[in-house]
Structure formats: structure tokens, C-alpha cells
Amino acid sequence: MKIKRFICGMLESNGYVIYQQDGADCYVIDPGYGPNVFKDFIKEHSLYLKGILLTHYHYDHVGAVQKLKDFFDCPVYMHRYDCDLYKKDVDVYLEDGDIIYLDGEAIRVINTPGHTKGSVCFFSERSKLAFTGDTVFNVDLGRTDLESGSEADMRKSIHDIVDTWGNDIMIYPGHGDGCTMKTVRKINREFIDIVNER
């Protein structure tokens, strides 16, 4: 899988274009700002946008969705738990365990509540990676004090899901740089503290 990251907006949100090769299908993940940078990249590489995948509903991850949807006439994917708070059109309601295919590569939807009830990660076993939104970053975890956030849910998501990922899994978060889970286990103090509660 090829990955192009765009860092946009005042909150420096990460948005991604994922694809296998030029002239093939692609998805956009979390376009918070700057719709033109996504549009120009997709056109430059002759890609076909199959859809917009959203890790959660917060504005800094969805702000550019409507302009991209209108321009490319593509569907928007979001977990059903976040759709009411998003308050805009969603075409595909995601559920935990759903599989999205990118030119034969399976991308699994994993519901990781905590930052929001409908937060998800997009996980590829083949490419050994996860797009984690605002669930887990390289050095900390997402906030749980916003609407539909839950500290208890975050702890459970870290215990039961994220901590099961191998050290070779690369995370691509909603803010900041990506890193391997091996690095998360070394430098992410919030993650370490939750895991050590066992």
C-alpha cells in the first residue's frame, strides 16, 4: 500500500490518500482541511476515489469531506455511532469487523471507542499498519473529555485491541508522526500506564 500524508489546518491534522499504484483506486482518510491538496494529488496520479473513510466525526478530521464528496461523487464511510453527532450525510455505516478492499488488499474496521463512541481504526494485516485517528498517537492517547468520549472505553480499547497489535505494526495517527507499535510501547507514557494496570 502506498500512503500520502497531508498535514493541514490549525490543528495540523493528518489526512491520508491510500492506493496501490498510479492509475488505480484510492481512498481518502480523514480529510480535515485543504480539499484541494487531496484533489490535486488524486488527479496528478490518475487515481479513482472509491470513498472517504472517517475515523471519527470531529471537525478537524471531516472539514474537507463535503467538497471532496461533491467533486468526486464518492461515498462517505463512518461508524454508525458517530453519525448522529456528525450531522451530515453518510453513505456507508461502518460496523466493527467490516472489511474494505483496496485493489485486493483487505482493510479491517476496528471500533475503538474512547475518543468518541464511534472511533475506528483502519487495519491492514498485509501492509502491517493501522490508521488510528485520535485513538493512539506516537507519544500519547486521544482526549476522552469531549462529547461521547469515555476514559473507561479508551482504557478498554487500549487493553483489548491496540495492545494486541504486534511490534511491527506501523500506526498512522490523526496528528503527529507515525511510528511502530514497538516505539509506542517505549515512549507513549499514557499507553504504557494503561497496559501496566493489569
N, C-alpha and C positions, 0 to 999 in steps of 0.2 A: 504494500500500500504506500502511495506517495501522499505526503502531507504538506500543505502550505498553510503557515500560520500568519494571521494578520492581528496586530495589536492596535486596537482602535479605542478612541473616546477618552474622556477624562479619567475613567476608572481603569484604563489600559486593559480592557477585556480581550481575551483571546478568542478569535473566531478562526475556524479551520475550513479548508477545502480538502476533501479526501478523494483520491482517484487512483486508478492503476496505471494509466498511461494517457498521453495526449490523444485527443480524438475519441475518448471513451466516456463512460458515465462518471458522474461525481455526485457527492453530497456536500452541502454546506452545514457546518455545525456551529451553532450559537453566533450568528451574525448580529452583534450588539450595536455596532455603529458602522459608518462608512460603506454603504451598499455598493458604491462604485468600485471599490478596490476588489471586492468579490466578483462583481460583474466583469470587470476588465480582465481579471485573471482567467475566468471561465472562458471568455471569448478568445483571449490570446492563445489558450491551449486547446481550443476547439472541443471543449467538454460539453456534455449534455447533463444539465442539472436535474437529477431524479427527485430531489426533495431537500427540505431544510429540517435538520434534526436538532431538537432543542433539549438541553439537559435540564432546564427549569424555566420558570416564567419571568424572572426578574429582567427589568428593562435593559440593563447593560449586557444582556445576552440575546435579546429579541428585538432591539430597536430598529434594526435594518430589515427585519423579516418581510414586512408588507411590500416594500419596494422591490425586493428580490422576487417575492412571490408574484407580484404583478408583472414584472418584466419577463420572467421565465415561465410563468404559468405552471408552477410546480406545487406539489402538496407540502403542507407543514405537518411535522410529526412532534407530538408532545405527550407525556404521560397524562392519563385522564385525570389524575388527582390535581394537577396544576392548571387544567383548562379553565375552570371557573374563575380563578384568580388572573389568568392571562387576559380574559375578556375579549379575545379576538378569535377569528376563525382558525380552527384546527381541522385538518383533513383526515389525519390518521391518529387515533388514540392508542398510545403505546401501553403495553402491559409488561410486567416483569416476565422475562423469558422469551419475548418476541425476537425473531431473527430478521434482520435487514440484510439484503445481499447487495454487494458492490462488485459487479463483474465476477461473480462466483465466490467471493470472499464473504464469509458469514460474520455479521456484526451483531452481537447479542445485546439486548436491552436488559440492564440490571437496575431495578428500582433500589435506590439508596437514600431513603428518607433521612432527614436531619436538617439540611439547609432549607429545604422545602419538603412538603409531604410527597410531591411528585418528582423529586430529583431523580435523575437516572445517570448511569454511566453507560457508555457505548464501548463494548469489549470485543476485541478480535483475538482469538486464540492463535490464528495463523500468523498474524503480524506481531503478536506478543505486546499488545498495547491496550490502553483504556483511555477514553476521553472522559474526564472525571467532573467536568463542570466546576461547581463550587463545593463539592464534597470533600475532596482531599487535594491539597497543593503540595509543593515540594517541602515547604517548611512549616505549614500549619493546616488547619481544617477550616471549612466554611462556617460562617456565623450561624447560630441557631436561634437568635433572638428576634428574627423578623417573622412576618405573618406566615403561618403554617410550618415554621421551623420548630425543631424539638431536640433538646440536648439528649434526651433518652433515646430517641430514634437515631441520632447521629452515632451515639456510642454503640448501639446495636449494629448499625451498618458497618462501622469500623471492625467490630468484633467478628461478625458473622460473614462479612463479604470481603471488604478490602484486605483484611489481614490474611485471607486465604490465597491471595494472589502471590505468585512466585516472585523471587527477587529479580528475575529477568524481565518482568512486565514493565514497560515504559508507560508512565502516565503523562497525559497531555491535559493540564488543568485549565480552568476558566480564567485564571490570572497567573502571571509569573511563568517561569521556565518549567519545562518538563524535566523529568528525571526517572530513574528506575525505582522500583519498589525497594531495592537494596538501599538506595540513598534515602528514601523516605524513612526506612527503619533506623537509619543512622542519625538523621538531622531533624526530623519532624517531631518536636517535643510533644505536641498535643496528641499525635498518633501514638507515640511511644507510651505516654502516660495512660491512655485508654487501654492499650494492649496489655500493659503491666498490671492492670487492675485484676486480671484473672487470678 
